[in-house]
C-alpha cells in the first residue's frame, strides 16, 4: 500500500491512500503531481503516482450534494422572470439586456443596431441575496420623464442622465443607475421603470449569427480578443489602474468602469465605431488628444458614477472610416491611456 498526499486544482490537499494497479480495466490513467496541477506526462519522478481508475479520482474529488450541482444561472431565475430577460454571464457579473429593437435610430446615413448602441441593461455583482446593481436605460424624449419619476418612486439612485451619441435621429437619452439589496427587489424596481418604455419584452436569447466583419483583424489590431456577430465586433478593456470605490465600497471593474469598443462594418470600404473609454483624470487629456489626432470625435465627456474614488471620466466617441484606419485610430487611443 502506497500512501501519499496529492493536490488537485480547486481541491484542498487531502491524504489519499490506494494500491497501484488495483483495477487495470479503467478507462484512462490519471496522473497526480504532488503540489502541482494534474498532468498527462508519463515521465514519473518518485513523488508521483498513477491512479489507474476512475475510483481513485472519485476518492480525491469531493462530491457536492445534488442540490448544489445546478446550472450557474439557477439562483438568478426568479430575477430573470421578473425582468423578462435571460441572464448572461458577463465575466464576473450577471447581466440582463433589453435591446431597443423597437427604435429606428440613425446617425447620418447609418442605421444604429440595438447591439451597437441602443441596449438598456442591468448588471448584478454579488449574490441574489445581497447584490450591487448598475446599468443604464436607453429612453426616448417622451419616455424620459416617466422613467425618471418611476426610478424615484422605486428609490433607485440615478447617477447620470445624458447623451452618448450626437446627431442621432430621433434623440435618445441614457439614464445610469445604481442600487443595492436583494436581487429580486432590484429587479422589481427596474421592471417598473422598463414598463414606462416601449422596450420589447420578454427578451429571448439570440445565438450569434454568421460573422461578416473581419473580427480577426479587429482583435489583432486592438490587442485583445472579444466577440463578434454579423457585422459587429465588440472588445472590452479595463483601462483604469488600481481599485475604484463608490460610497466606500469596491466597484467591480467590468461592471462599473469598463471601456467597451464596438465596431460595425458597413461595407468593404467603410466601418463605424462607438463606445466609451473610462479613465482617470491623468489619462483624460492624452486620450482626448489621441482621439482628435486620429479622426475620432469625442461625443461626450461625463460621469456615470457618483461618489467614486478616484474620479472616473467616461469619454464617448464616434468614428467613421475604412476599417483598417478606424482600428489604427482606436489602438492609438487605447495606447494613449497607458501612462506607465
ABEGO torsion letter per residue (X at the ends): XBBBBBBBBGBBBBBBBBBBGABAABABBBBBBBGBBBBABABBBAABBBBABAAAAAAABBBBBAAABBBAAAAAAAAAAAAGBBBBBAGGBBBBBBBBAABBBBBEABBBBAAAAABBBBBBBEBAABBBBBEBBBBBAAAAAAAAAAAAAAGBBBABBBBABBGBOBBBBBBBBBBBEBAAAAAAAAAAAAAABABBOBBBBBBBBBBABBAAAAAAAAGBBBBBBEABBBBBBBABBEBBBBGGBBBBAAAAABBBBBBBBABAABBBBBEBBBBBAAAAAAAAAAAAAAGBBBABBBBABBGBOBBBBBBBBBBBBBAAAAAAAAAAAAAAABAX
